[in-house]
Amino acid sequence: NPDLEPQESNNFEFGIKGNLVDKESEFMRKVFFEVTYFNYLIKDEIVPFIINLKTYFKNAPKTRRTGIEVGFMSEPFEEIELTINYTFTNFYYENYLTEIFTPEGSLTADYNNNKVPSIPKHIVNFIFVKELELSEELSGLLIWDCDYIEEMYVDDANSETSRSYFFGNFISCFCY
């Protein structure tokens, strides 16, 4: 697309990180936390569009991306680690009028204040890690990592959504 402009972004982030470590404690020996607020204003964001099953790109004049990320990691007991992460997003088009091409001709669509597609509003991540000491020569890890992804819009018009879903991975490794 010869009319495509580079996107520009003004970003602001503010956060705090901390930890509490008490190696003498039997419970919650280590606790780490993080909270971050972010606010991005993107000018000329490059977004995809499709004509006859072929993907092209164009600029959306203004997109606002705000949200909060919260993370918590702890070692509640020796050889066990828990991590929980949560993200809240509010990504939307501040200013987006665009031309849509149909078999009947073209028309102007107003996507102002519509959510940016393919971005869930809520994301939750949980990780459980268990360290294994099976012998002096054999050790390992068991990891369960899972995510919940809330439904999200799949088009600029916000007319269709995907379903929420949950997925998880189980990982084991051994060292000798």
C-alpha positions as CSV (number, residue, x, y, z in Angstrom):
1,N,0.0,0.0,0.0
2,P,1.8,3.2,-1.1
3,D,-0.4,5.3,1.2
4,L,0.8,3.5,4.3
5,E,2.3,5.8,6.9
6,P,4.6,4.7,9.8
7,Q,2.8,4.5,13.1
8,E,3.9,6.8,16.0
9,S,3.3,6.2,19.7
10,N,3.2,8.3,22.8
11,N,3.6,6.0,25.8
12,F,3.2,6.4,29.5
13,E,3.8,3.6,32.1
14,F,3.9,3.7,35.8
15,G,4.5,0.8,38.1
16,I,5.9,-0.6,41.3
17,K,7.8,-3.8,42.0
18,G,8.7,-5.3,45.3
19,N,9.6,-8.4,47.2
20,L,9.5,-9.8,50.7
21,V,12.0,-12.5,51.4
22,D,12.2,-14.5,54.7
23,K,14.4,-17.6,54.2
24,E,13.8,-18.6,57.8
25,S,10.1,-18.9,57.3
26,E,8.4,-22.3,56.7
27,F,5.5,-20.6,54.7
28,M,5.7,-17.9,52.0
29,R,9.5,-17.7,52.1
30,K,9.6,-15.5,49.0
31,V,6.9,-13.1,47.7
32,F,7.4,-10.9,44.6
33,F,4.8,-8.5,43.2
34,E,4.5,-6.1,40.4
35,V,1.7,-3.6,39.3
36,T,1.9,-1.5,36.1
37,Y,-0.5,1.0,34.5
38,F,0.0,1.8,30.9
39,N,-1.5,4.3,28.5
40,Y,-0.5,4.5,24.8
41,L,-1.8,6.8,22.1
42,I,-0.9,5.4,18.7
43,K,-1.2,7.6,15.6
44,D,-1.5,5.9,12.2
45,E,-1.6,2.4,13.7
46,I,-1.1,-0.2,11.0
47,V,-4.1,-2.5,10.8
48,P,-5.0,-5.3,8.4
49,F,-8.0,-5.5,6.1
50,I,-9.1,-8.1,3.5
51,I,-10.2,-7.8,-0.1
52,N,-11.0,-11.0,-2.0
53,L,-9.3,-13.2,0.7
54,K,-6.1,-11.2,0.4
55,T,-4.7,-9.2,3.4
56,Y,-3.7,-5.6,3.0
57,F,-2.7,-2.9,5.5
58,K,-3.9,0.6,6.2
59,N,-3.6,3.2,8.9
60,A,-6.1,3.8,11.7
61,P,-5.7,7.5,12.6
62,K,-5.8,7.1,16.4
63,T,-5.8,4.1,18.8
64,R,-5.8,4.3,22.6
65,R,-4.4,1.4,24.6
66,T,-4.7,1.5,28.3
67,G,-4.5,-1.2,30.9
68,I,-3.2,-2.6,34.1
69,E,-0.9,-5.6,34.6
70,V,-0.5,-7.3,38.0
71,G,1.9,-10.0,38.8
72,F,2.5,-12.1,41.9
73,M,5.1,-14.8,42.5
74,S,5.7,-16.7,45.7
75,E,7.4,-19.7,47.2
76,P,4.8,-20.8,49.6
77,F,6.8,-23.9,50.6
78,E,10.3,-25.1,49.9
79,E,10.7,-26.4,46.3
80,I,7.2,-25.0,45.2
81,E,6.7,-21.8,43.3
82,L,3.4,-20.1,42.4
83,T,3.0,-17.3,39.8
84,I,-0.3,-15.5,39.1
85,N,-0.5,-12.7,36.4
86,Y,-3.5,-10.7,35.4
87,T,-3.9,-8.2,32.6
88,F,-6.8,-5.8,32.1
89,T,-6.9,-4.0,28.7
90,N,-9.0,-1.3,27.2
91,F,-7.8,-0.9,23.6
92,Y,-10.1,1.1,21.3
93,Y,-10.1,3.3,18.2
94,E,-10.3,7.0,19.2
95,N,-10.7,8.1,15.6
96,Y,-11.2,5.6,12.8
97,L,-13.4,6.3,9.7
98,T,-12.5,4.0,6.9
99,E,-13.6,2.9,3.4
100,I,-15.0,-0.6,3.1
101,F,-15.1,-2.3,-0.3
102,T,-18.1,-4.6,-1.1
103,P,-19.3,-6.2,-4.3
104,E,-21.9,-3.5,-4.5
105,G,-19.3,-0.7,-4.1
106,S,-17.6,1.1,-1.3
107,L,-19.0,2.8,1.8
108,T,-17.6,4.6,4.8
109,A,-17.6,2.8,8.2
110,D,-17.3,4.6,11.5
111,Y,-15.3,2.6,14.0
112,N,-14.8,5.4,16.5
113,N,-14.7,4.0,20.1
114,N,-14.8,0.4,18.8
115,K,-12.5,-2.0,20.6
116,V,-9.4,-3.1,18.7
117,P,-10.0,-6.6,17.5
118,S,-8.1,-9.7,18.8
119,I,-7.3,-8.1,22.2
120,P,-9.1,-9.7,25.1
121,K,-10.2,-7.5,28.0
122,H,-9.1,-9.9,30.7
123,I,-6.1,-12.4,30.7
124,V,-5.2,-14.5,33.7
125,N,-2.1,-16.7,33.8
126,F,-1.2,-19.3,36.5
127,I,2.1,-21.2,36.8
128,F,2.8,-23.9,39.4
129,V,6.4,-25.2,39.6
130,K,7.5,-28.1,41.8
131,E,11.3,-28.8,42.1
132,L,12.2,-32.5,42.4
133,E,15.2,-33.9,44.2
134,L,14.9,-37.7,43.4
135,S,18.5,-38.6,44.3
136,E,21.9,-36.9,44.4
137,E,22.3,-37.6,40.7
138,L,18.7,-37.0,39.5
139,S,16.6,-33.8,39.9
140,G,13.9,-32.2,37.9
141,L,10.9,-29.9,37.6
142,L,7.2,-30.3,37.1
143,I,5.5,-27.2,35.7
144,W,1.8,-26.5,35.1
145,D,1.2,-23.3,33.1
146,C,-2.3,-22.3,32.2
147,D,-4.1,-19.2,30.8
148,Y,-7.6,-17.9,30.7
149,I,-8.4,-15.6,27.7
150,E,-11.7,-13.8,27.7
151,E,-13.8,-13.5,24.6
152,M,-12.6,-10.8,22.2
153,Y,-13.9,-9.0,19.1
154,V,-12.6,-10.4,15.8
155,D,-13.4,-7.5,13.5
156,D,-13.2,-3.7,13.4
157,A,-17.0,-3.4,13.4
158,N,-17.1,-5.3,16.7
159,S,-19.9,-7.4,15.2
160,E,-18.4,-10.8,15.9
161,T,-16.6,-12.3,18.9
162,S,-14.5,-15.3,19.6
163,R,-15.3,-17.5,22.7
164,S,-13.4,-17.3,25.9
165,Y,-11.0,-20.1,26.4
166,F,-8.7,-21.8,28.8
167,F,-5.5,-23.7,28.0
168,G,-2.8,-25.3,29.9
169,N,0.6,-27.0,29.5
170,F,2.2,-29.6,31.6
171,I,6.0,-29.8,31.4
172,S,8.4,-32.1,33.1
173,C,12.2,-32.2,32.9
174,F,14.9,-34.2,34.5
175,C,18.6,-33.5,35.0
176,Y,21.2,-36.2,35.8
